[in-house]
Amino acid sequence: MTMTDMDAAANDARDPAGDLGPGGLRVTKPGRTWLIKTVIMTIALIGFGCWALYDAVSLYPARGAKYAEFAEYQYLQLASQQNAMRSAAVREPTAAFETLNEERKLLGLEGLSDLERARYAWLDALRTIGRLNEDSVKSANDDPRARLAELATKWETANTPKPLAAYDIPSQWIILVACWGLGFWLLSILLKVLTTKYRWDASELCLHLPGGATLTPDDLEEIDKRKWDKFLVFLKIKSEHSRLGGKELRLDLYRHDPLESWILEMERVAFPEEAAESAGQEADEESQETAEA
């Protein structure tokens, strides 16, 4: 079987007999290398999803709120400079934004007046964080001069905040769904492997399958190694088997340790010539790898 150096090192450390379980039967455990990789990937995906959740519900909305407040300050400051404070109030902010947005699409931003562009930037910032409502514009509507004075104490000396792009918050939800979807899918596989046990009776050369059926070398019609390099083996069962007759079983040797050694033991009894040929091929490959090294 072709393996990476890590996989080979992990296999060298294996107990070929497996853990001893009830009744003196040997029991598989999750493959060490597979387990480490899967746990790391699962933690990374779920953790990255949590990070995206924090960005979506806290970090980005807070940054967007800062920019919306700064845009409000710029709008009111411009209104004050143009002596337009009496008309600075924004009634029905959603409708006001839609009107400005239609004009922007028709005329472009250059077609709007300076005050309209400032108002559009403020309302668009509120829309981006989902706060385009009466409460968000209430202070500016009730007393625009007092609101301007309040904002000036903060923003005259503060750095200009970075605006949010329209896709910033939605993209975090997409990342969250993708990461948690993959992460919990891997977690389900991990739990399945942890609870799936193969058992081995060395004295009888009998493999006990998770579903309760048993296999001996005499039950095997063929051991198909077409995906042996991918740590998969397919067992074709003789038709006379009471429970599995005529079926083909797919076993994952990478996830279940030391299932590989048990299959090879069954092969040496059921198909000694093929087992010898496989052993010879592996020996040749090892010799070639040693020579190349």
N, C-alpha and C positions, 0 to 999 in steps of 0.2 A: 504494500500500500504506500502510495506517495504521500508524504506528510511534510509540513513545514518543520523547521528546527524546533520550534516551540512545541508543536504537537508530538514530535519524536521524543523530546525531553520529558514531556508529561507522560507519555506511554511507558518510558523506561522506569518511571517511578510508580507505575501501577502494580497493584497486587493482582496477578493473573487469576487468582482463585476467586476474588471478590470478597465482600463482607459476609461473614457467617450469620445466617438468619435462623428463624425458628425451624425446628426439625432437622437441623444440620445442613440445610440447603444454603448454598451461596447466593447472595442477592446483589443485583447491580446497584450502582449509585451513579449520580450524574457525572458525565465526563468532566474532569477538572478544568481542562482548557475551555471547553464549551461553556461550562458554568461561569467561569470568570468573565469571559467575553460577554455572555448574555446579561449577567448582573450589571456589568459596567455600562453596557448599551442601554439597559432598562433604566438605570438610575440617571444616566445622562439625558435620555429623552424626556423622562418625567420631570427632571429638574429643569431642563430648558423650557418645557411647557409651563412650569410654575413661574419662571422668569418672564415668559411672554405674558402670562396672566397679570403679573405685577405691573409690567409696562402698560398693558391695555387698560387696567382699572385704576392705576395710581400714577405712575411716572409720567406717561404721555398726557393724560388729562390735566395733571398739575402744570406741566410745561405749556400746554395749550391754553390753560386758564391765565397763566402769566402773560402770554403773548396777547390774548384777547383783552386783558386789562391795559396792556401797553397800547394796543390799537385804539382802545376807547380813549385813553389819554391823548393820543395824537389827534383823534377826531375832535374831541372837545377843545383842545388847544387851537386847532385850525379854525374851528367855529368861533372861538373867542377872537382870534386875530381878524376874522372877516366880519365881526359884529353880527354873527348869525346865531347867537346863543338862544334867542327866542324860538328859533325853528330847529334847534338841535335835538329836541325830543324825538324818539323813534316809537311811534305808536304801531302796534301790531308788527313786531319785528320780523315775523316769518313772511308776512305779505310785503313788508318793506324790502327785505332781502331779495325776494323773488322778482320784484319790480326792477331793482338795481341789476340783478343778474341777467334779466332779459335785455336790459339796455346794454350791459357789458357784451353780451353775445352779439347784439346787433351792431354796436358802435365800436366795440373794443374798449379796453380800459382808457385809452387815450381820448375816447369820445366822451368820457365822463368828466365832470368838473373835479377840481382838487378835493372839494368837500365831499362830493359823492364817492370818490375813490377811497377817501379815508373812512367814510361810513361803511362802504362795502367791505373794506378790509376788517373792520371791527365785527360786523355781523357775520362775515364768512368765518372768522376765527371762532365765534360762538357756535356756529353751525358745526364746525369740525369736531368740537368736543361735545356736541349734543346739548348745548345750553342756549339755543336760540329761542328764548321765551321772555315773557313779561318780567319775570323776577330778575333776569340778568341785566335788563336795561332800566330797571325801576329807579335806581339812584340818579342816573343821568336824566331821566324824565322828570323826576320830582324837583330837583334843584341842580341843574347842570353846572352852575358856577361853583357851588359847594363841592360837587363831585370832582370838578377840575382841580380845585385847590387840594382836595384830599389826594388825588392821584399825583399831583405835581410834587408833593413832599416825598414821594417814593421814587418816581421815575425820572426826575430831573438829574439825579446822581447815579441811578442804577444802570447797569448794562442792558442793552437791547436784547430781549429774549429771542430765541430762535423759533420761528413759526412752525407749526405742524403741517406736514403734507396731508392731503386728503386720505392717503392710503396708510398713514402711520399706524393709527389705531386698528383699522380692519385687518392689516397685515399681521398684527400680533395675535388676533383671534384665529387667523388661519394657521399661524405657526403653532398656537396652542392646540388646536384640533389635530393637526398633523402629528405633533410630538406626542401628545397623550394617546392618540389612536395607536401609533406604532409602539409606544412604551407599554401600554396596557395589553396590547396584543402579545408582545414579548413576555410580559409578566404572566399571561395565561399559558403560554408555551412552557415557561419555566415551572409553573405550578404543576402542569400536566406531567412534565418529565420527572419532577420530584416525587410525584405520587404513582408513577408507572414503574413497576418493578418486574424484572425477569429473575427467575430463580434457576439454580443449576444443581442437579444431583450428580456429582462427579462419579460416584460409584456405578450409576446406571447410564451415564452420559445422556441424561434426560433434561431437556430444557422446558421449564414451566413458564408459560406465557402469561401476560397480565390478565387475560380473559379467563384463565383457568385451564385451558387446553395444554397438553404436553406434547413434546416432540422428541423422538429419538432418531439416531442415524437411519434406522430402517424405515422411518416415515418420509424420508426425503427422496424426491424424484430428481431434484436438481438444486444445486447451490449456484445461483446466477450472480456473477461478480461484474456485471457490465458497468456498474457504477461504484466499484470497489474503491477507486481513487477519490470518490466523494464520500467515503465512509458509509456507503449504503450497500446492502446485500438483499437479494430476493430469494426466498425459499419457496420452491415449488413442491407442494405436498402431494403424496400419492393418493390416488382416488379412494383407496380403501380406508383411509384414516376416518375414524368415527365422527369427528367434529369439523375437521378442516379439509376433508378430501377434495382434491382438485383445485384448491385455492393457491394463490401466490401471496406470500407474506413479505412485506417490506420492512426491514429492520434498520434502524439508525444506530450504527456502531459508534458514532462520534458522541452522541448524547448519553449513551448508556454504557458504562464501564463495569466489568471487562467483557461485555457481550461478544466482542470480536474474538477473543481467545476461545470462548466456548464454541462459537461457530466453526472455528478452525479445527477444534478437537472433533466435532461431529463430522467435518469433511474428511479428516484423516481416516475415520472408520468407514464412512459411507462411500467415499470416492478417493481411495488411497492414491491412485495414479494422478488424478487432478491435483490433489494436495501436494504431492511430491513435485509436480511440475510448477505449481505456484511458488513453492518454497525455493525451487531452483531459480525461478525468475527474480524473486526478491533478493536472493543472494547475489545474483549477477548485478542487479541494480545497485546494491550496497557496495559491491566491489568497484563498480564503475564510478560511483560517487566518491569513494575513498581515493581512487586513482586521480580523479579530477581535482580533488582537494589538495 
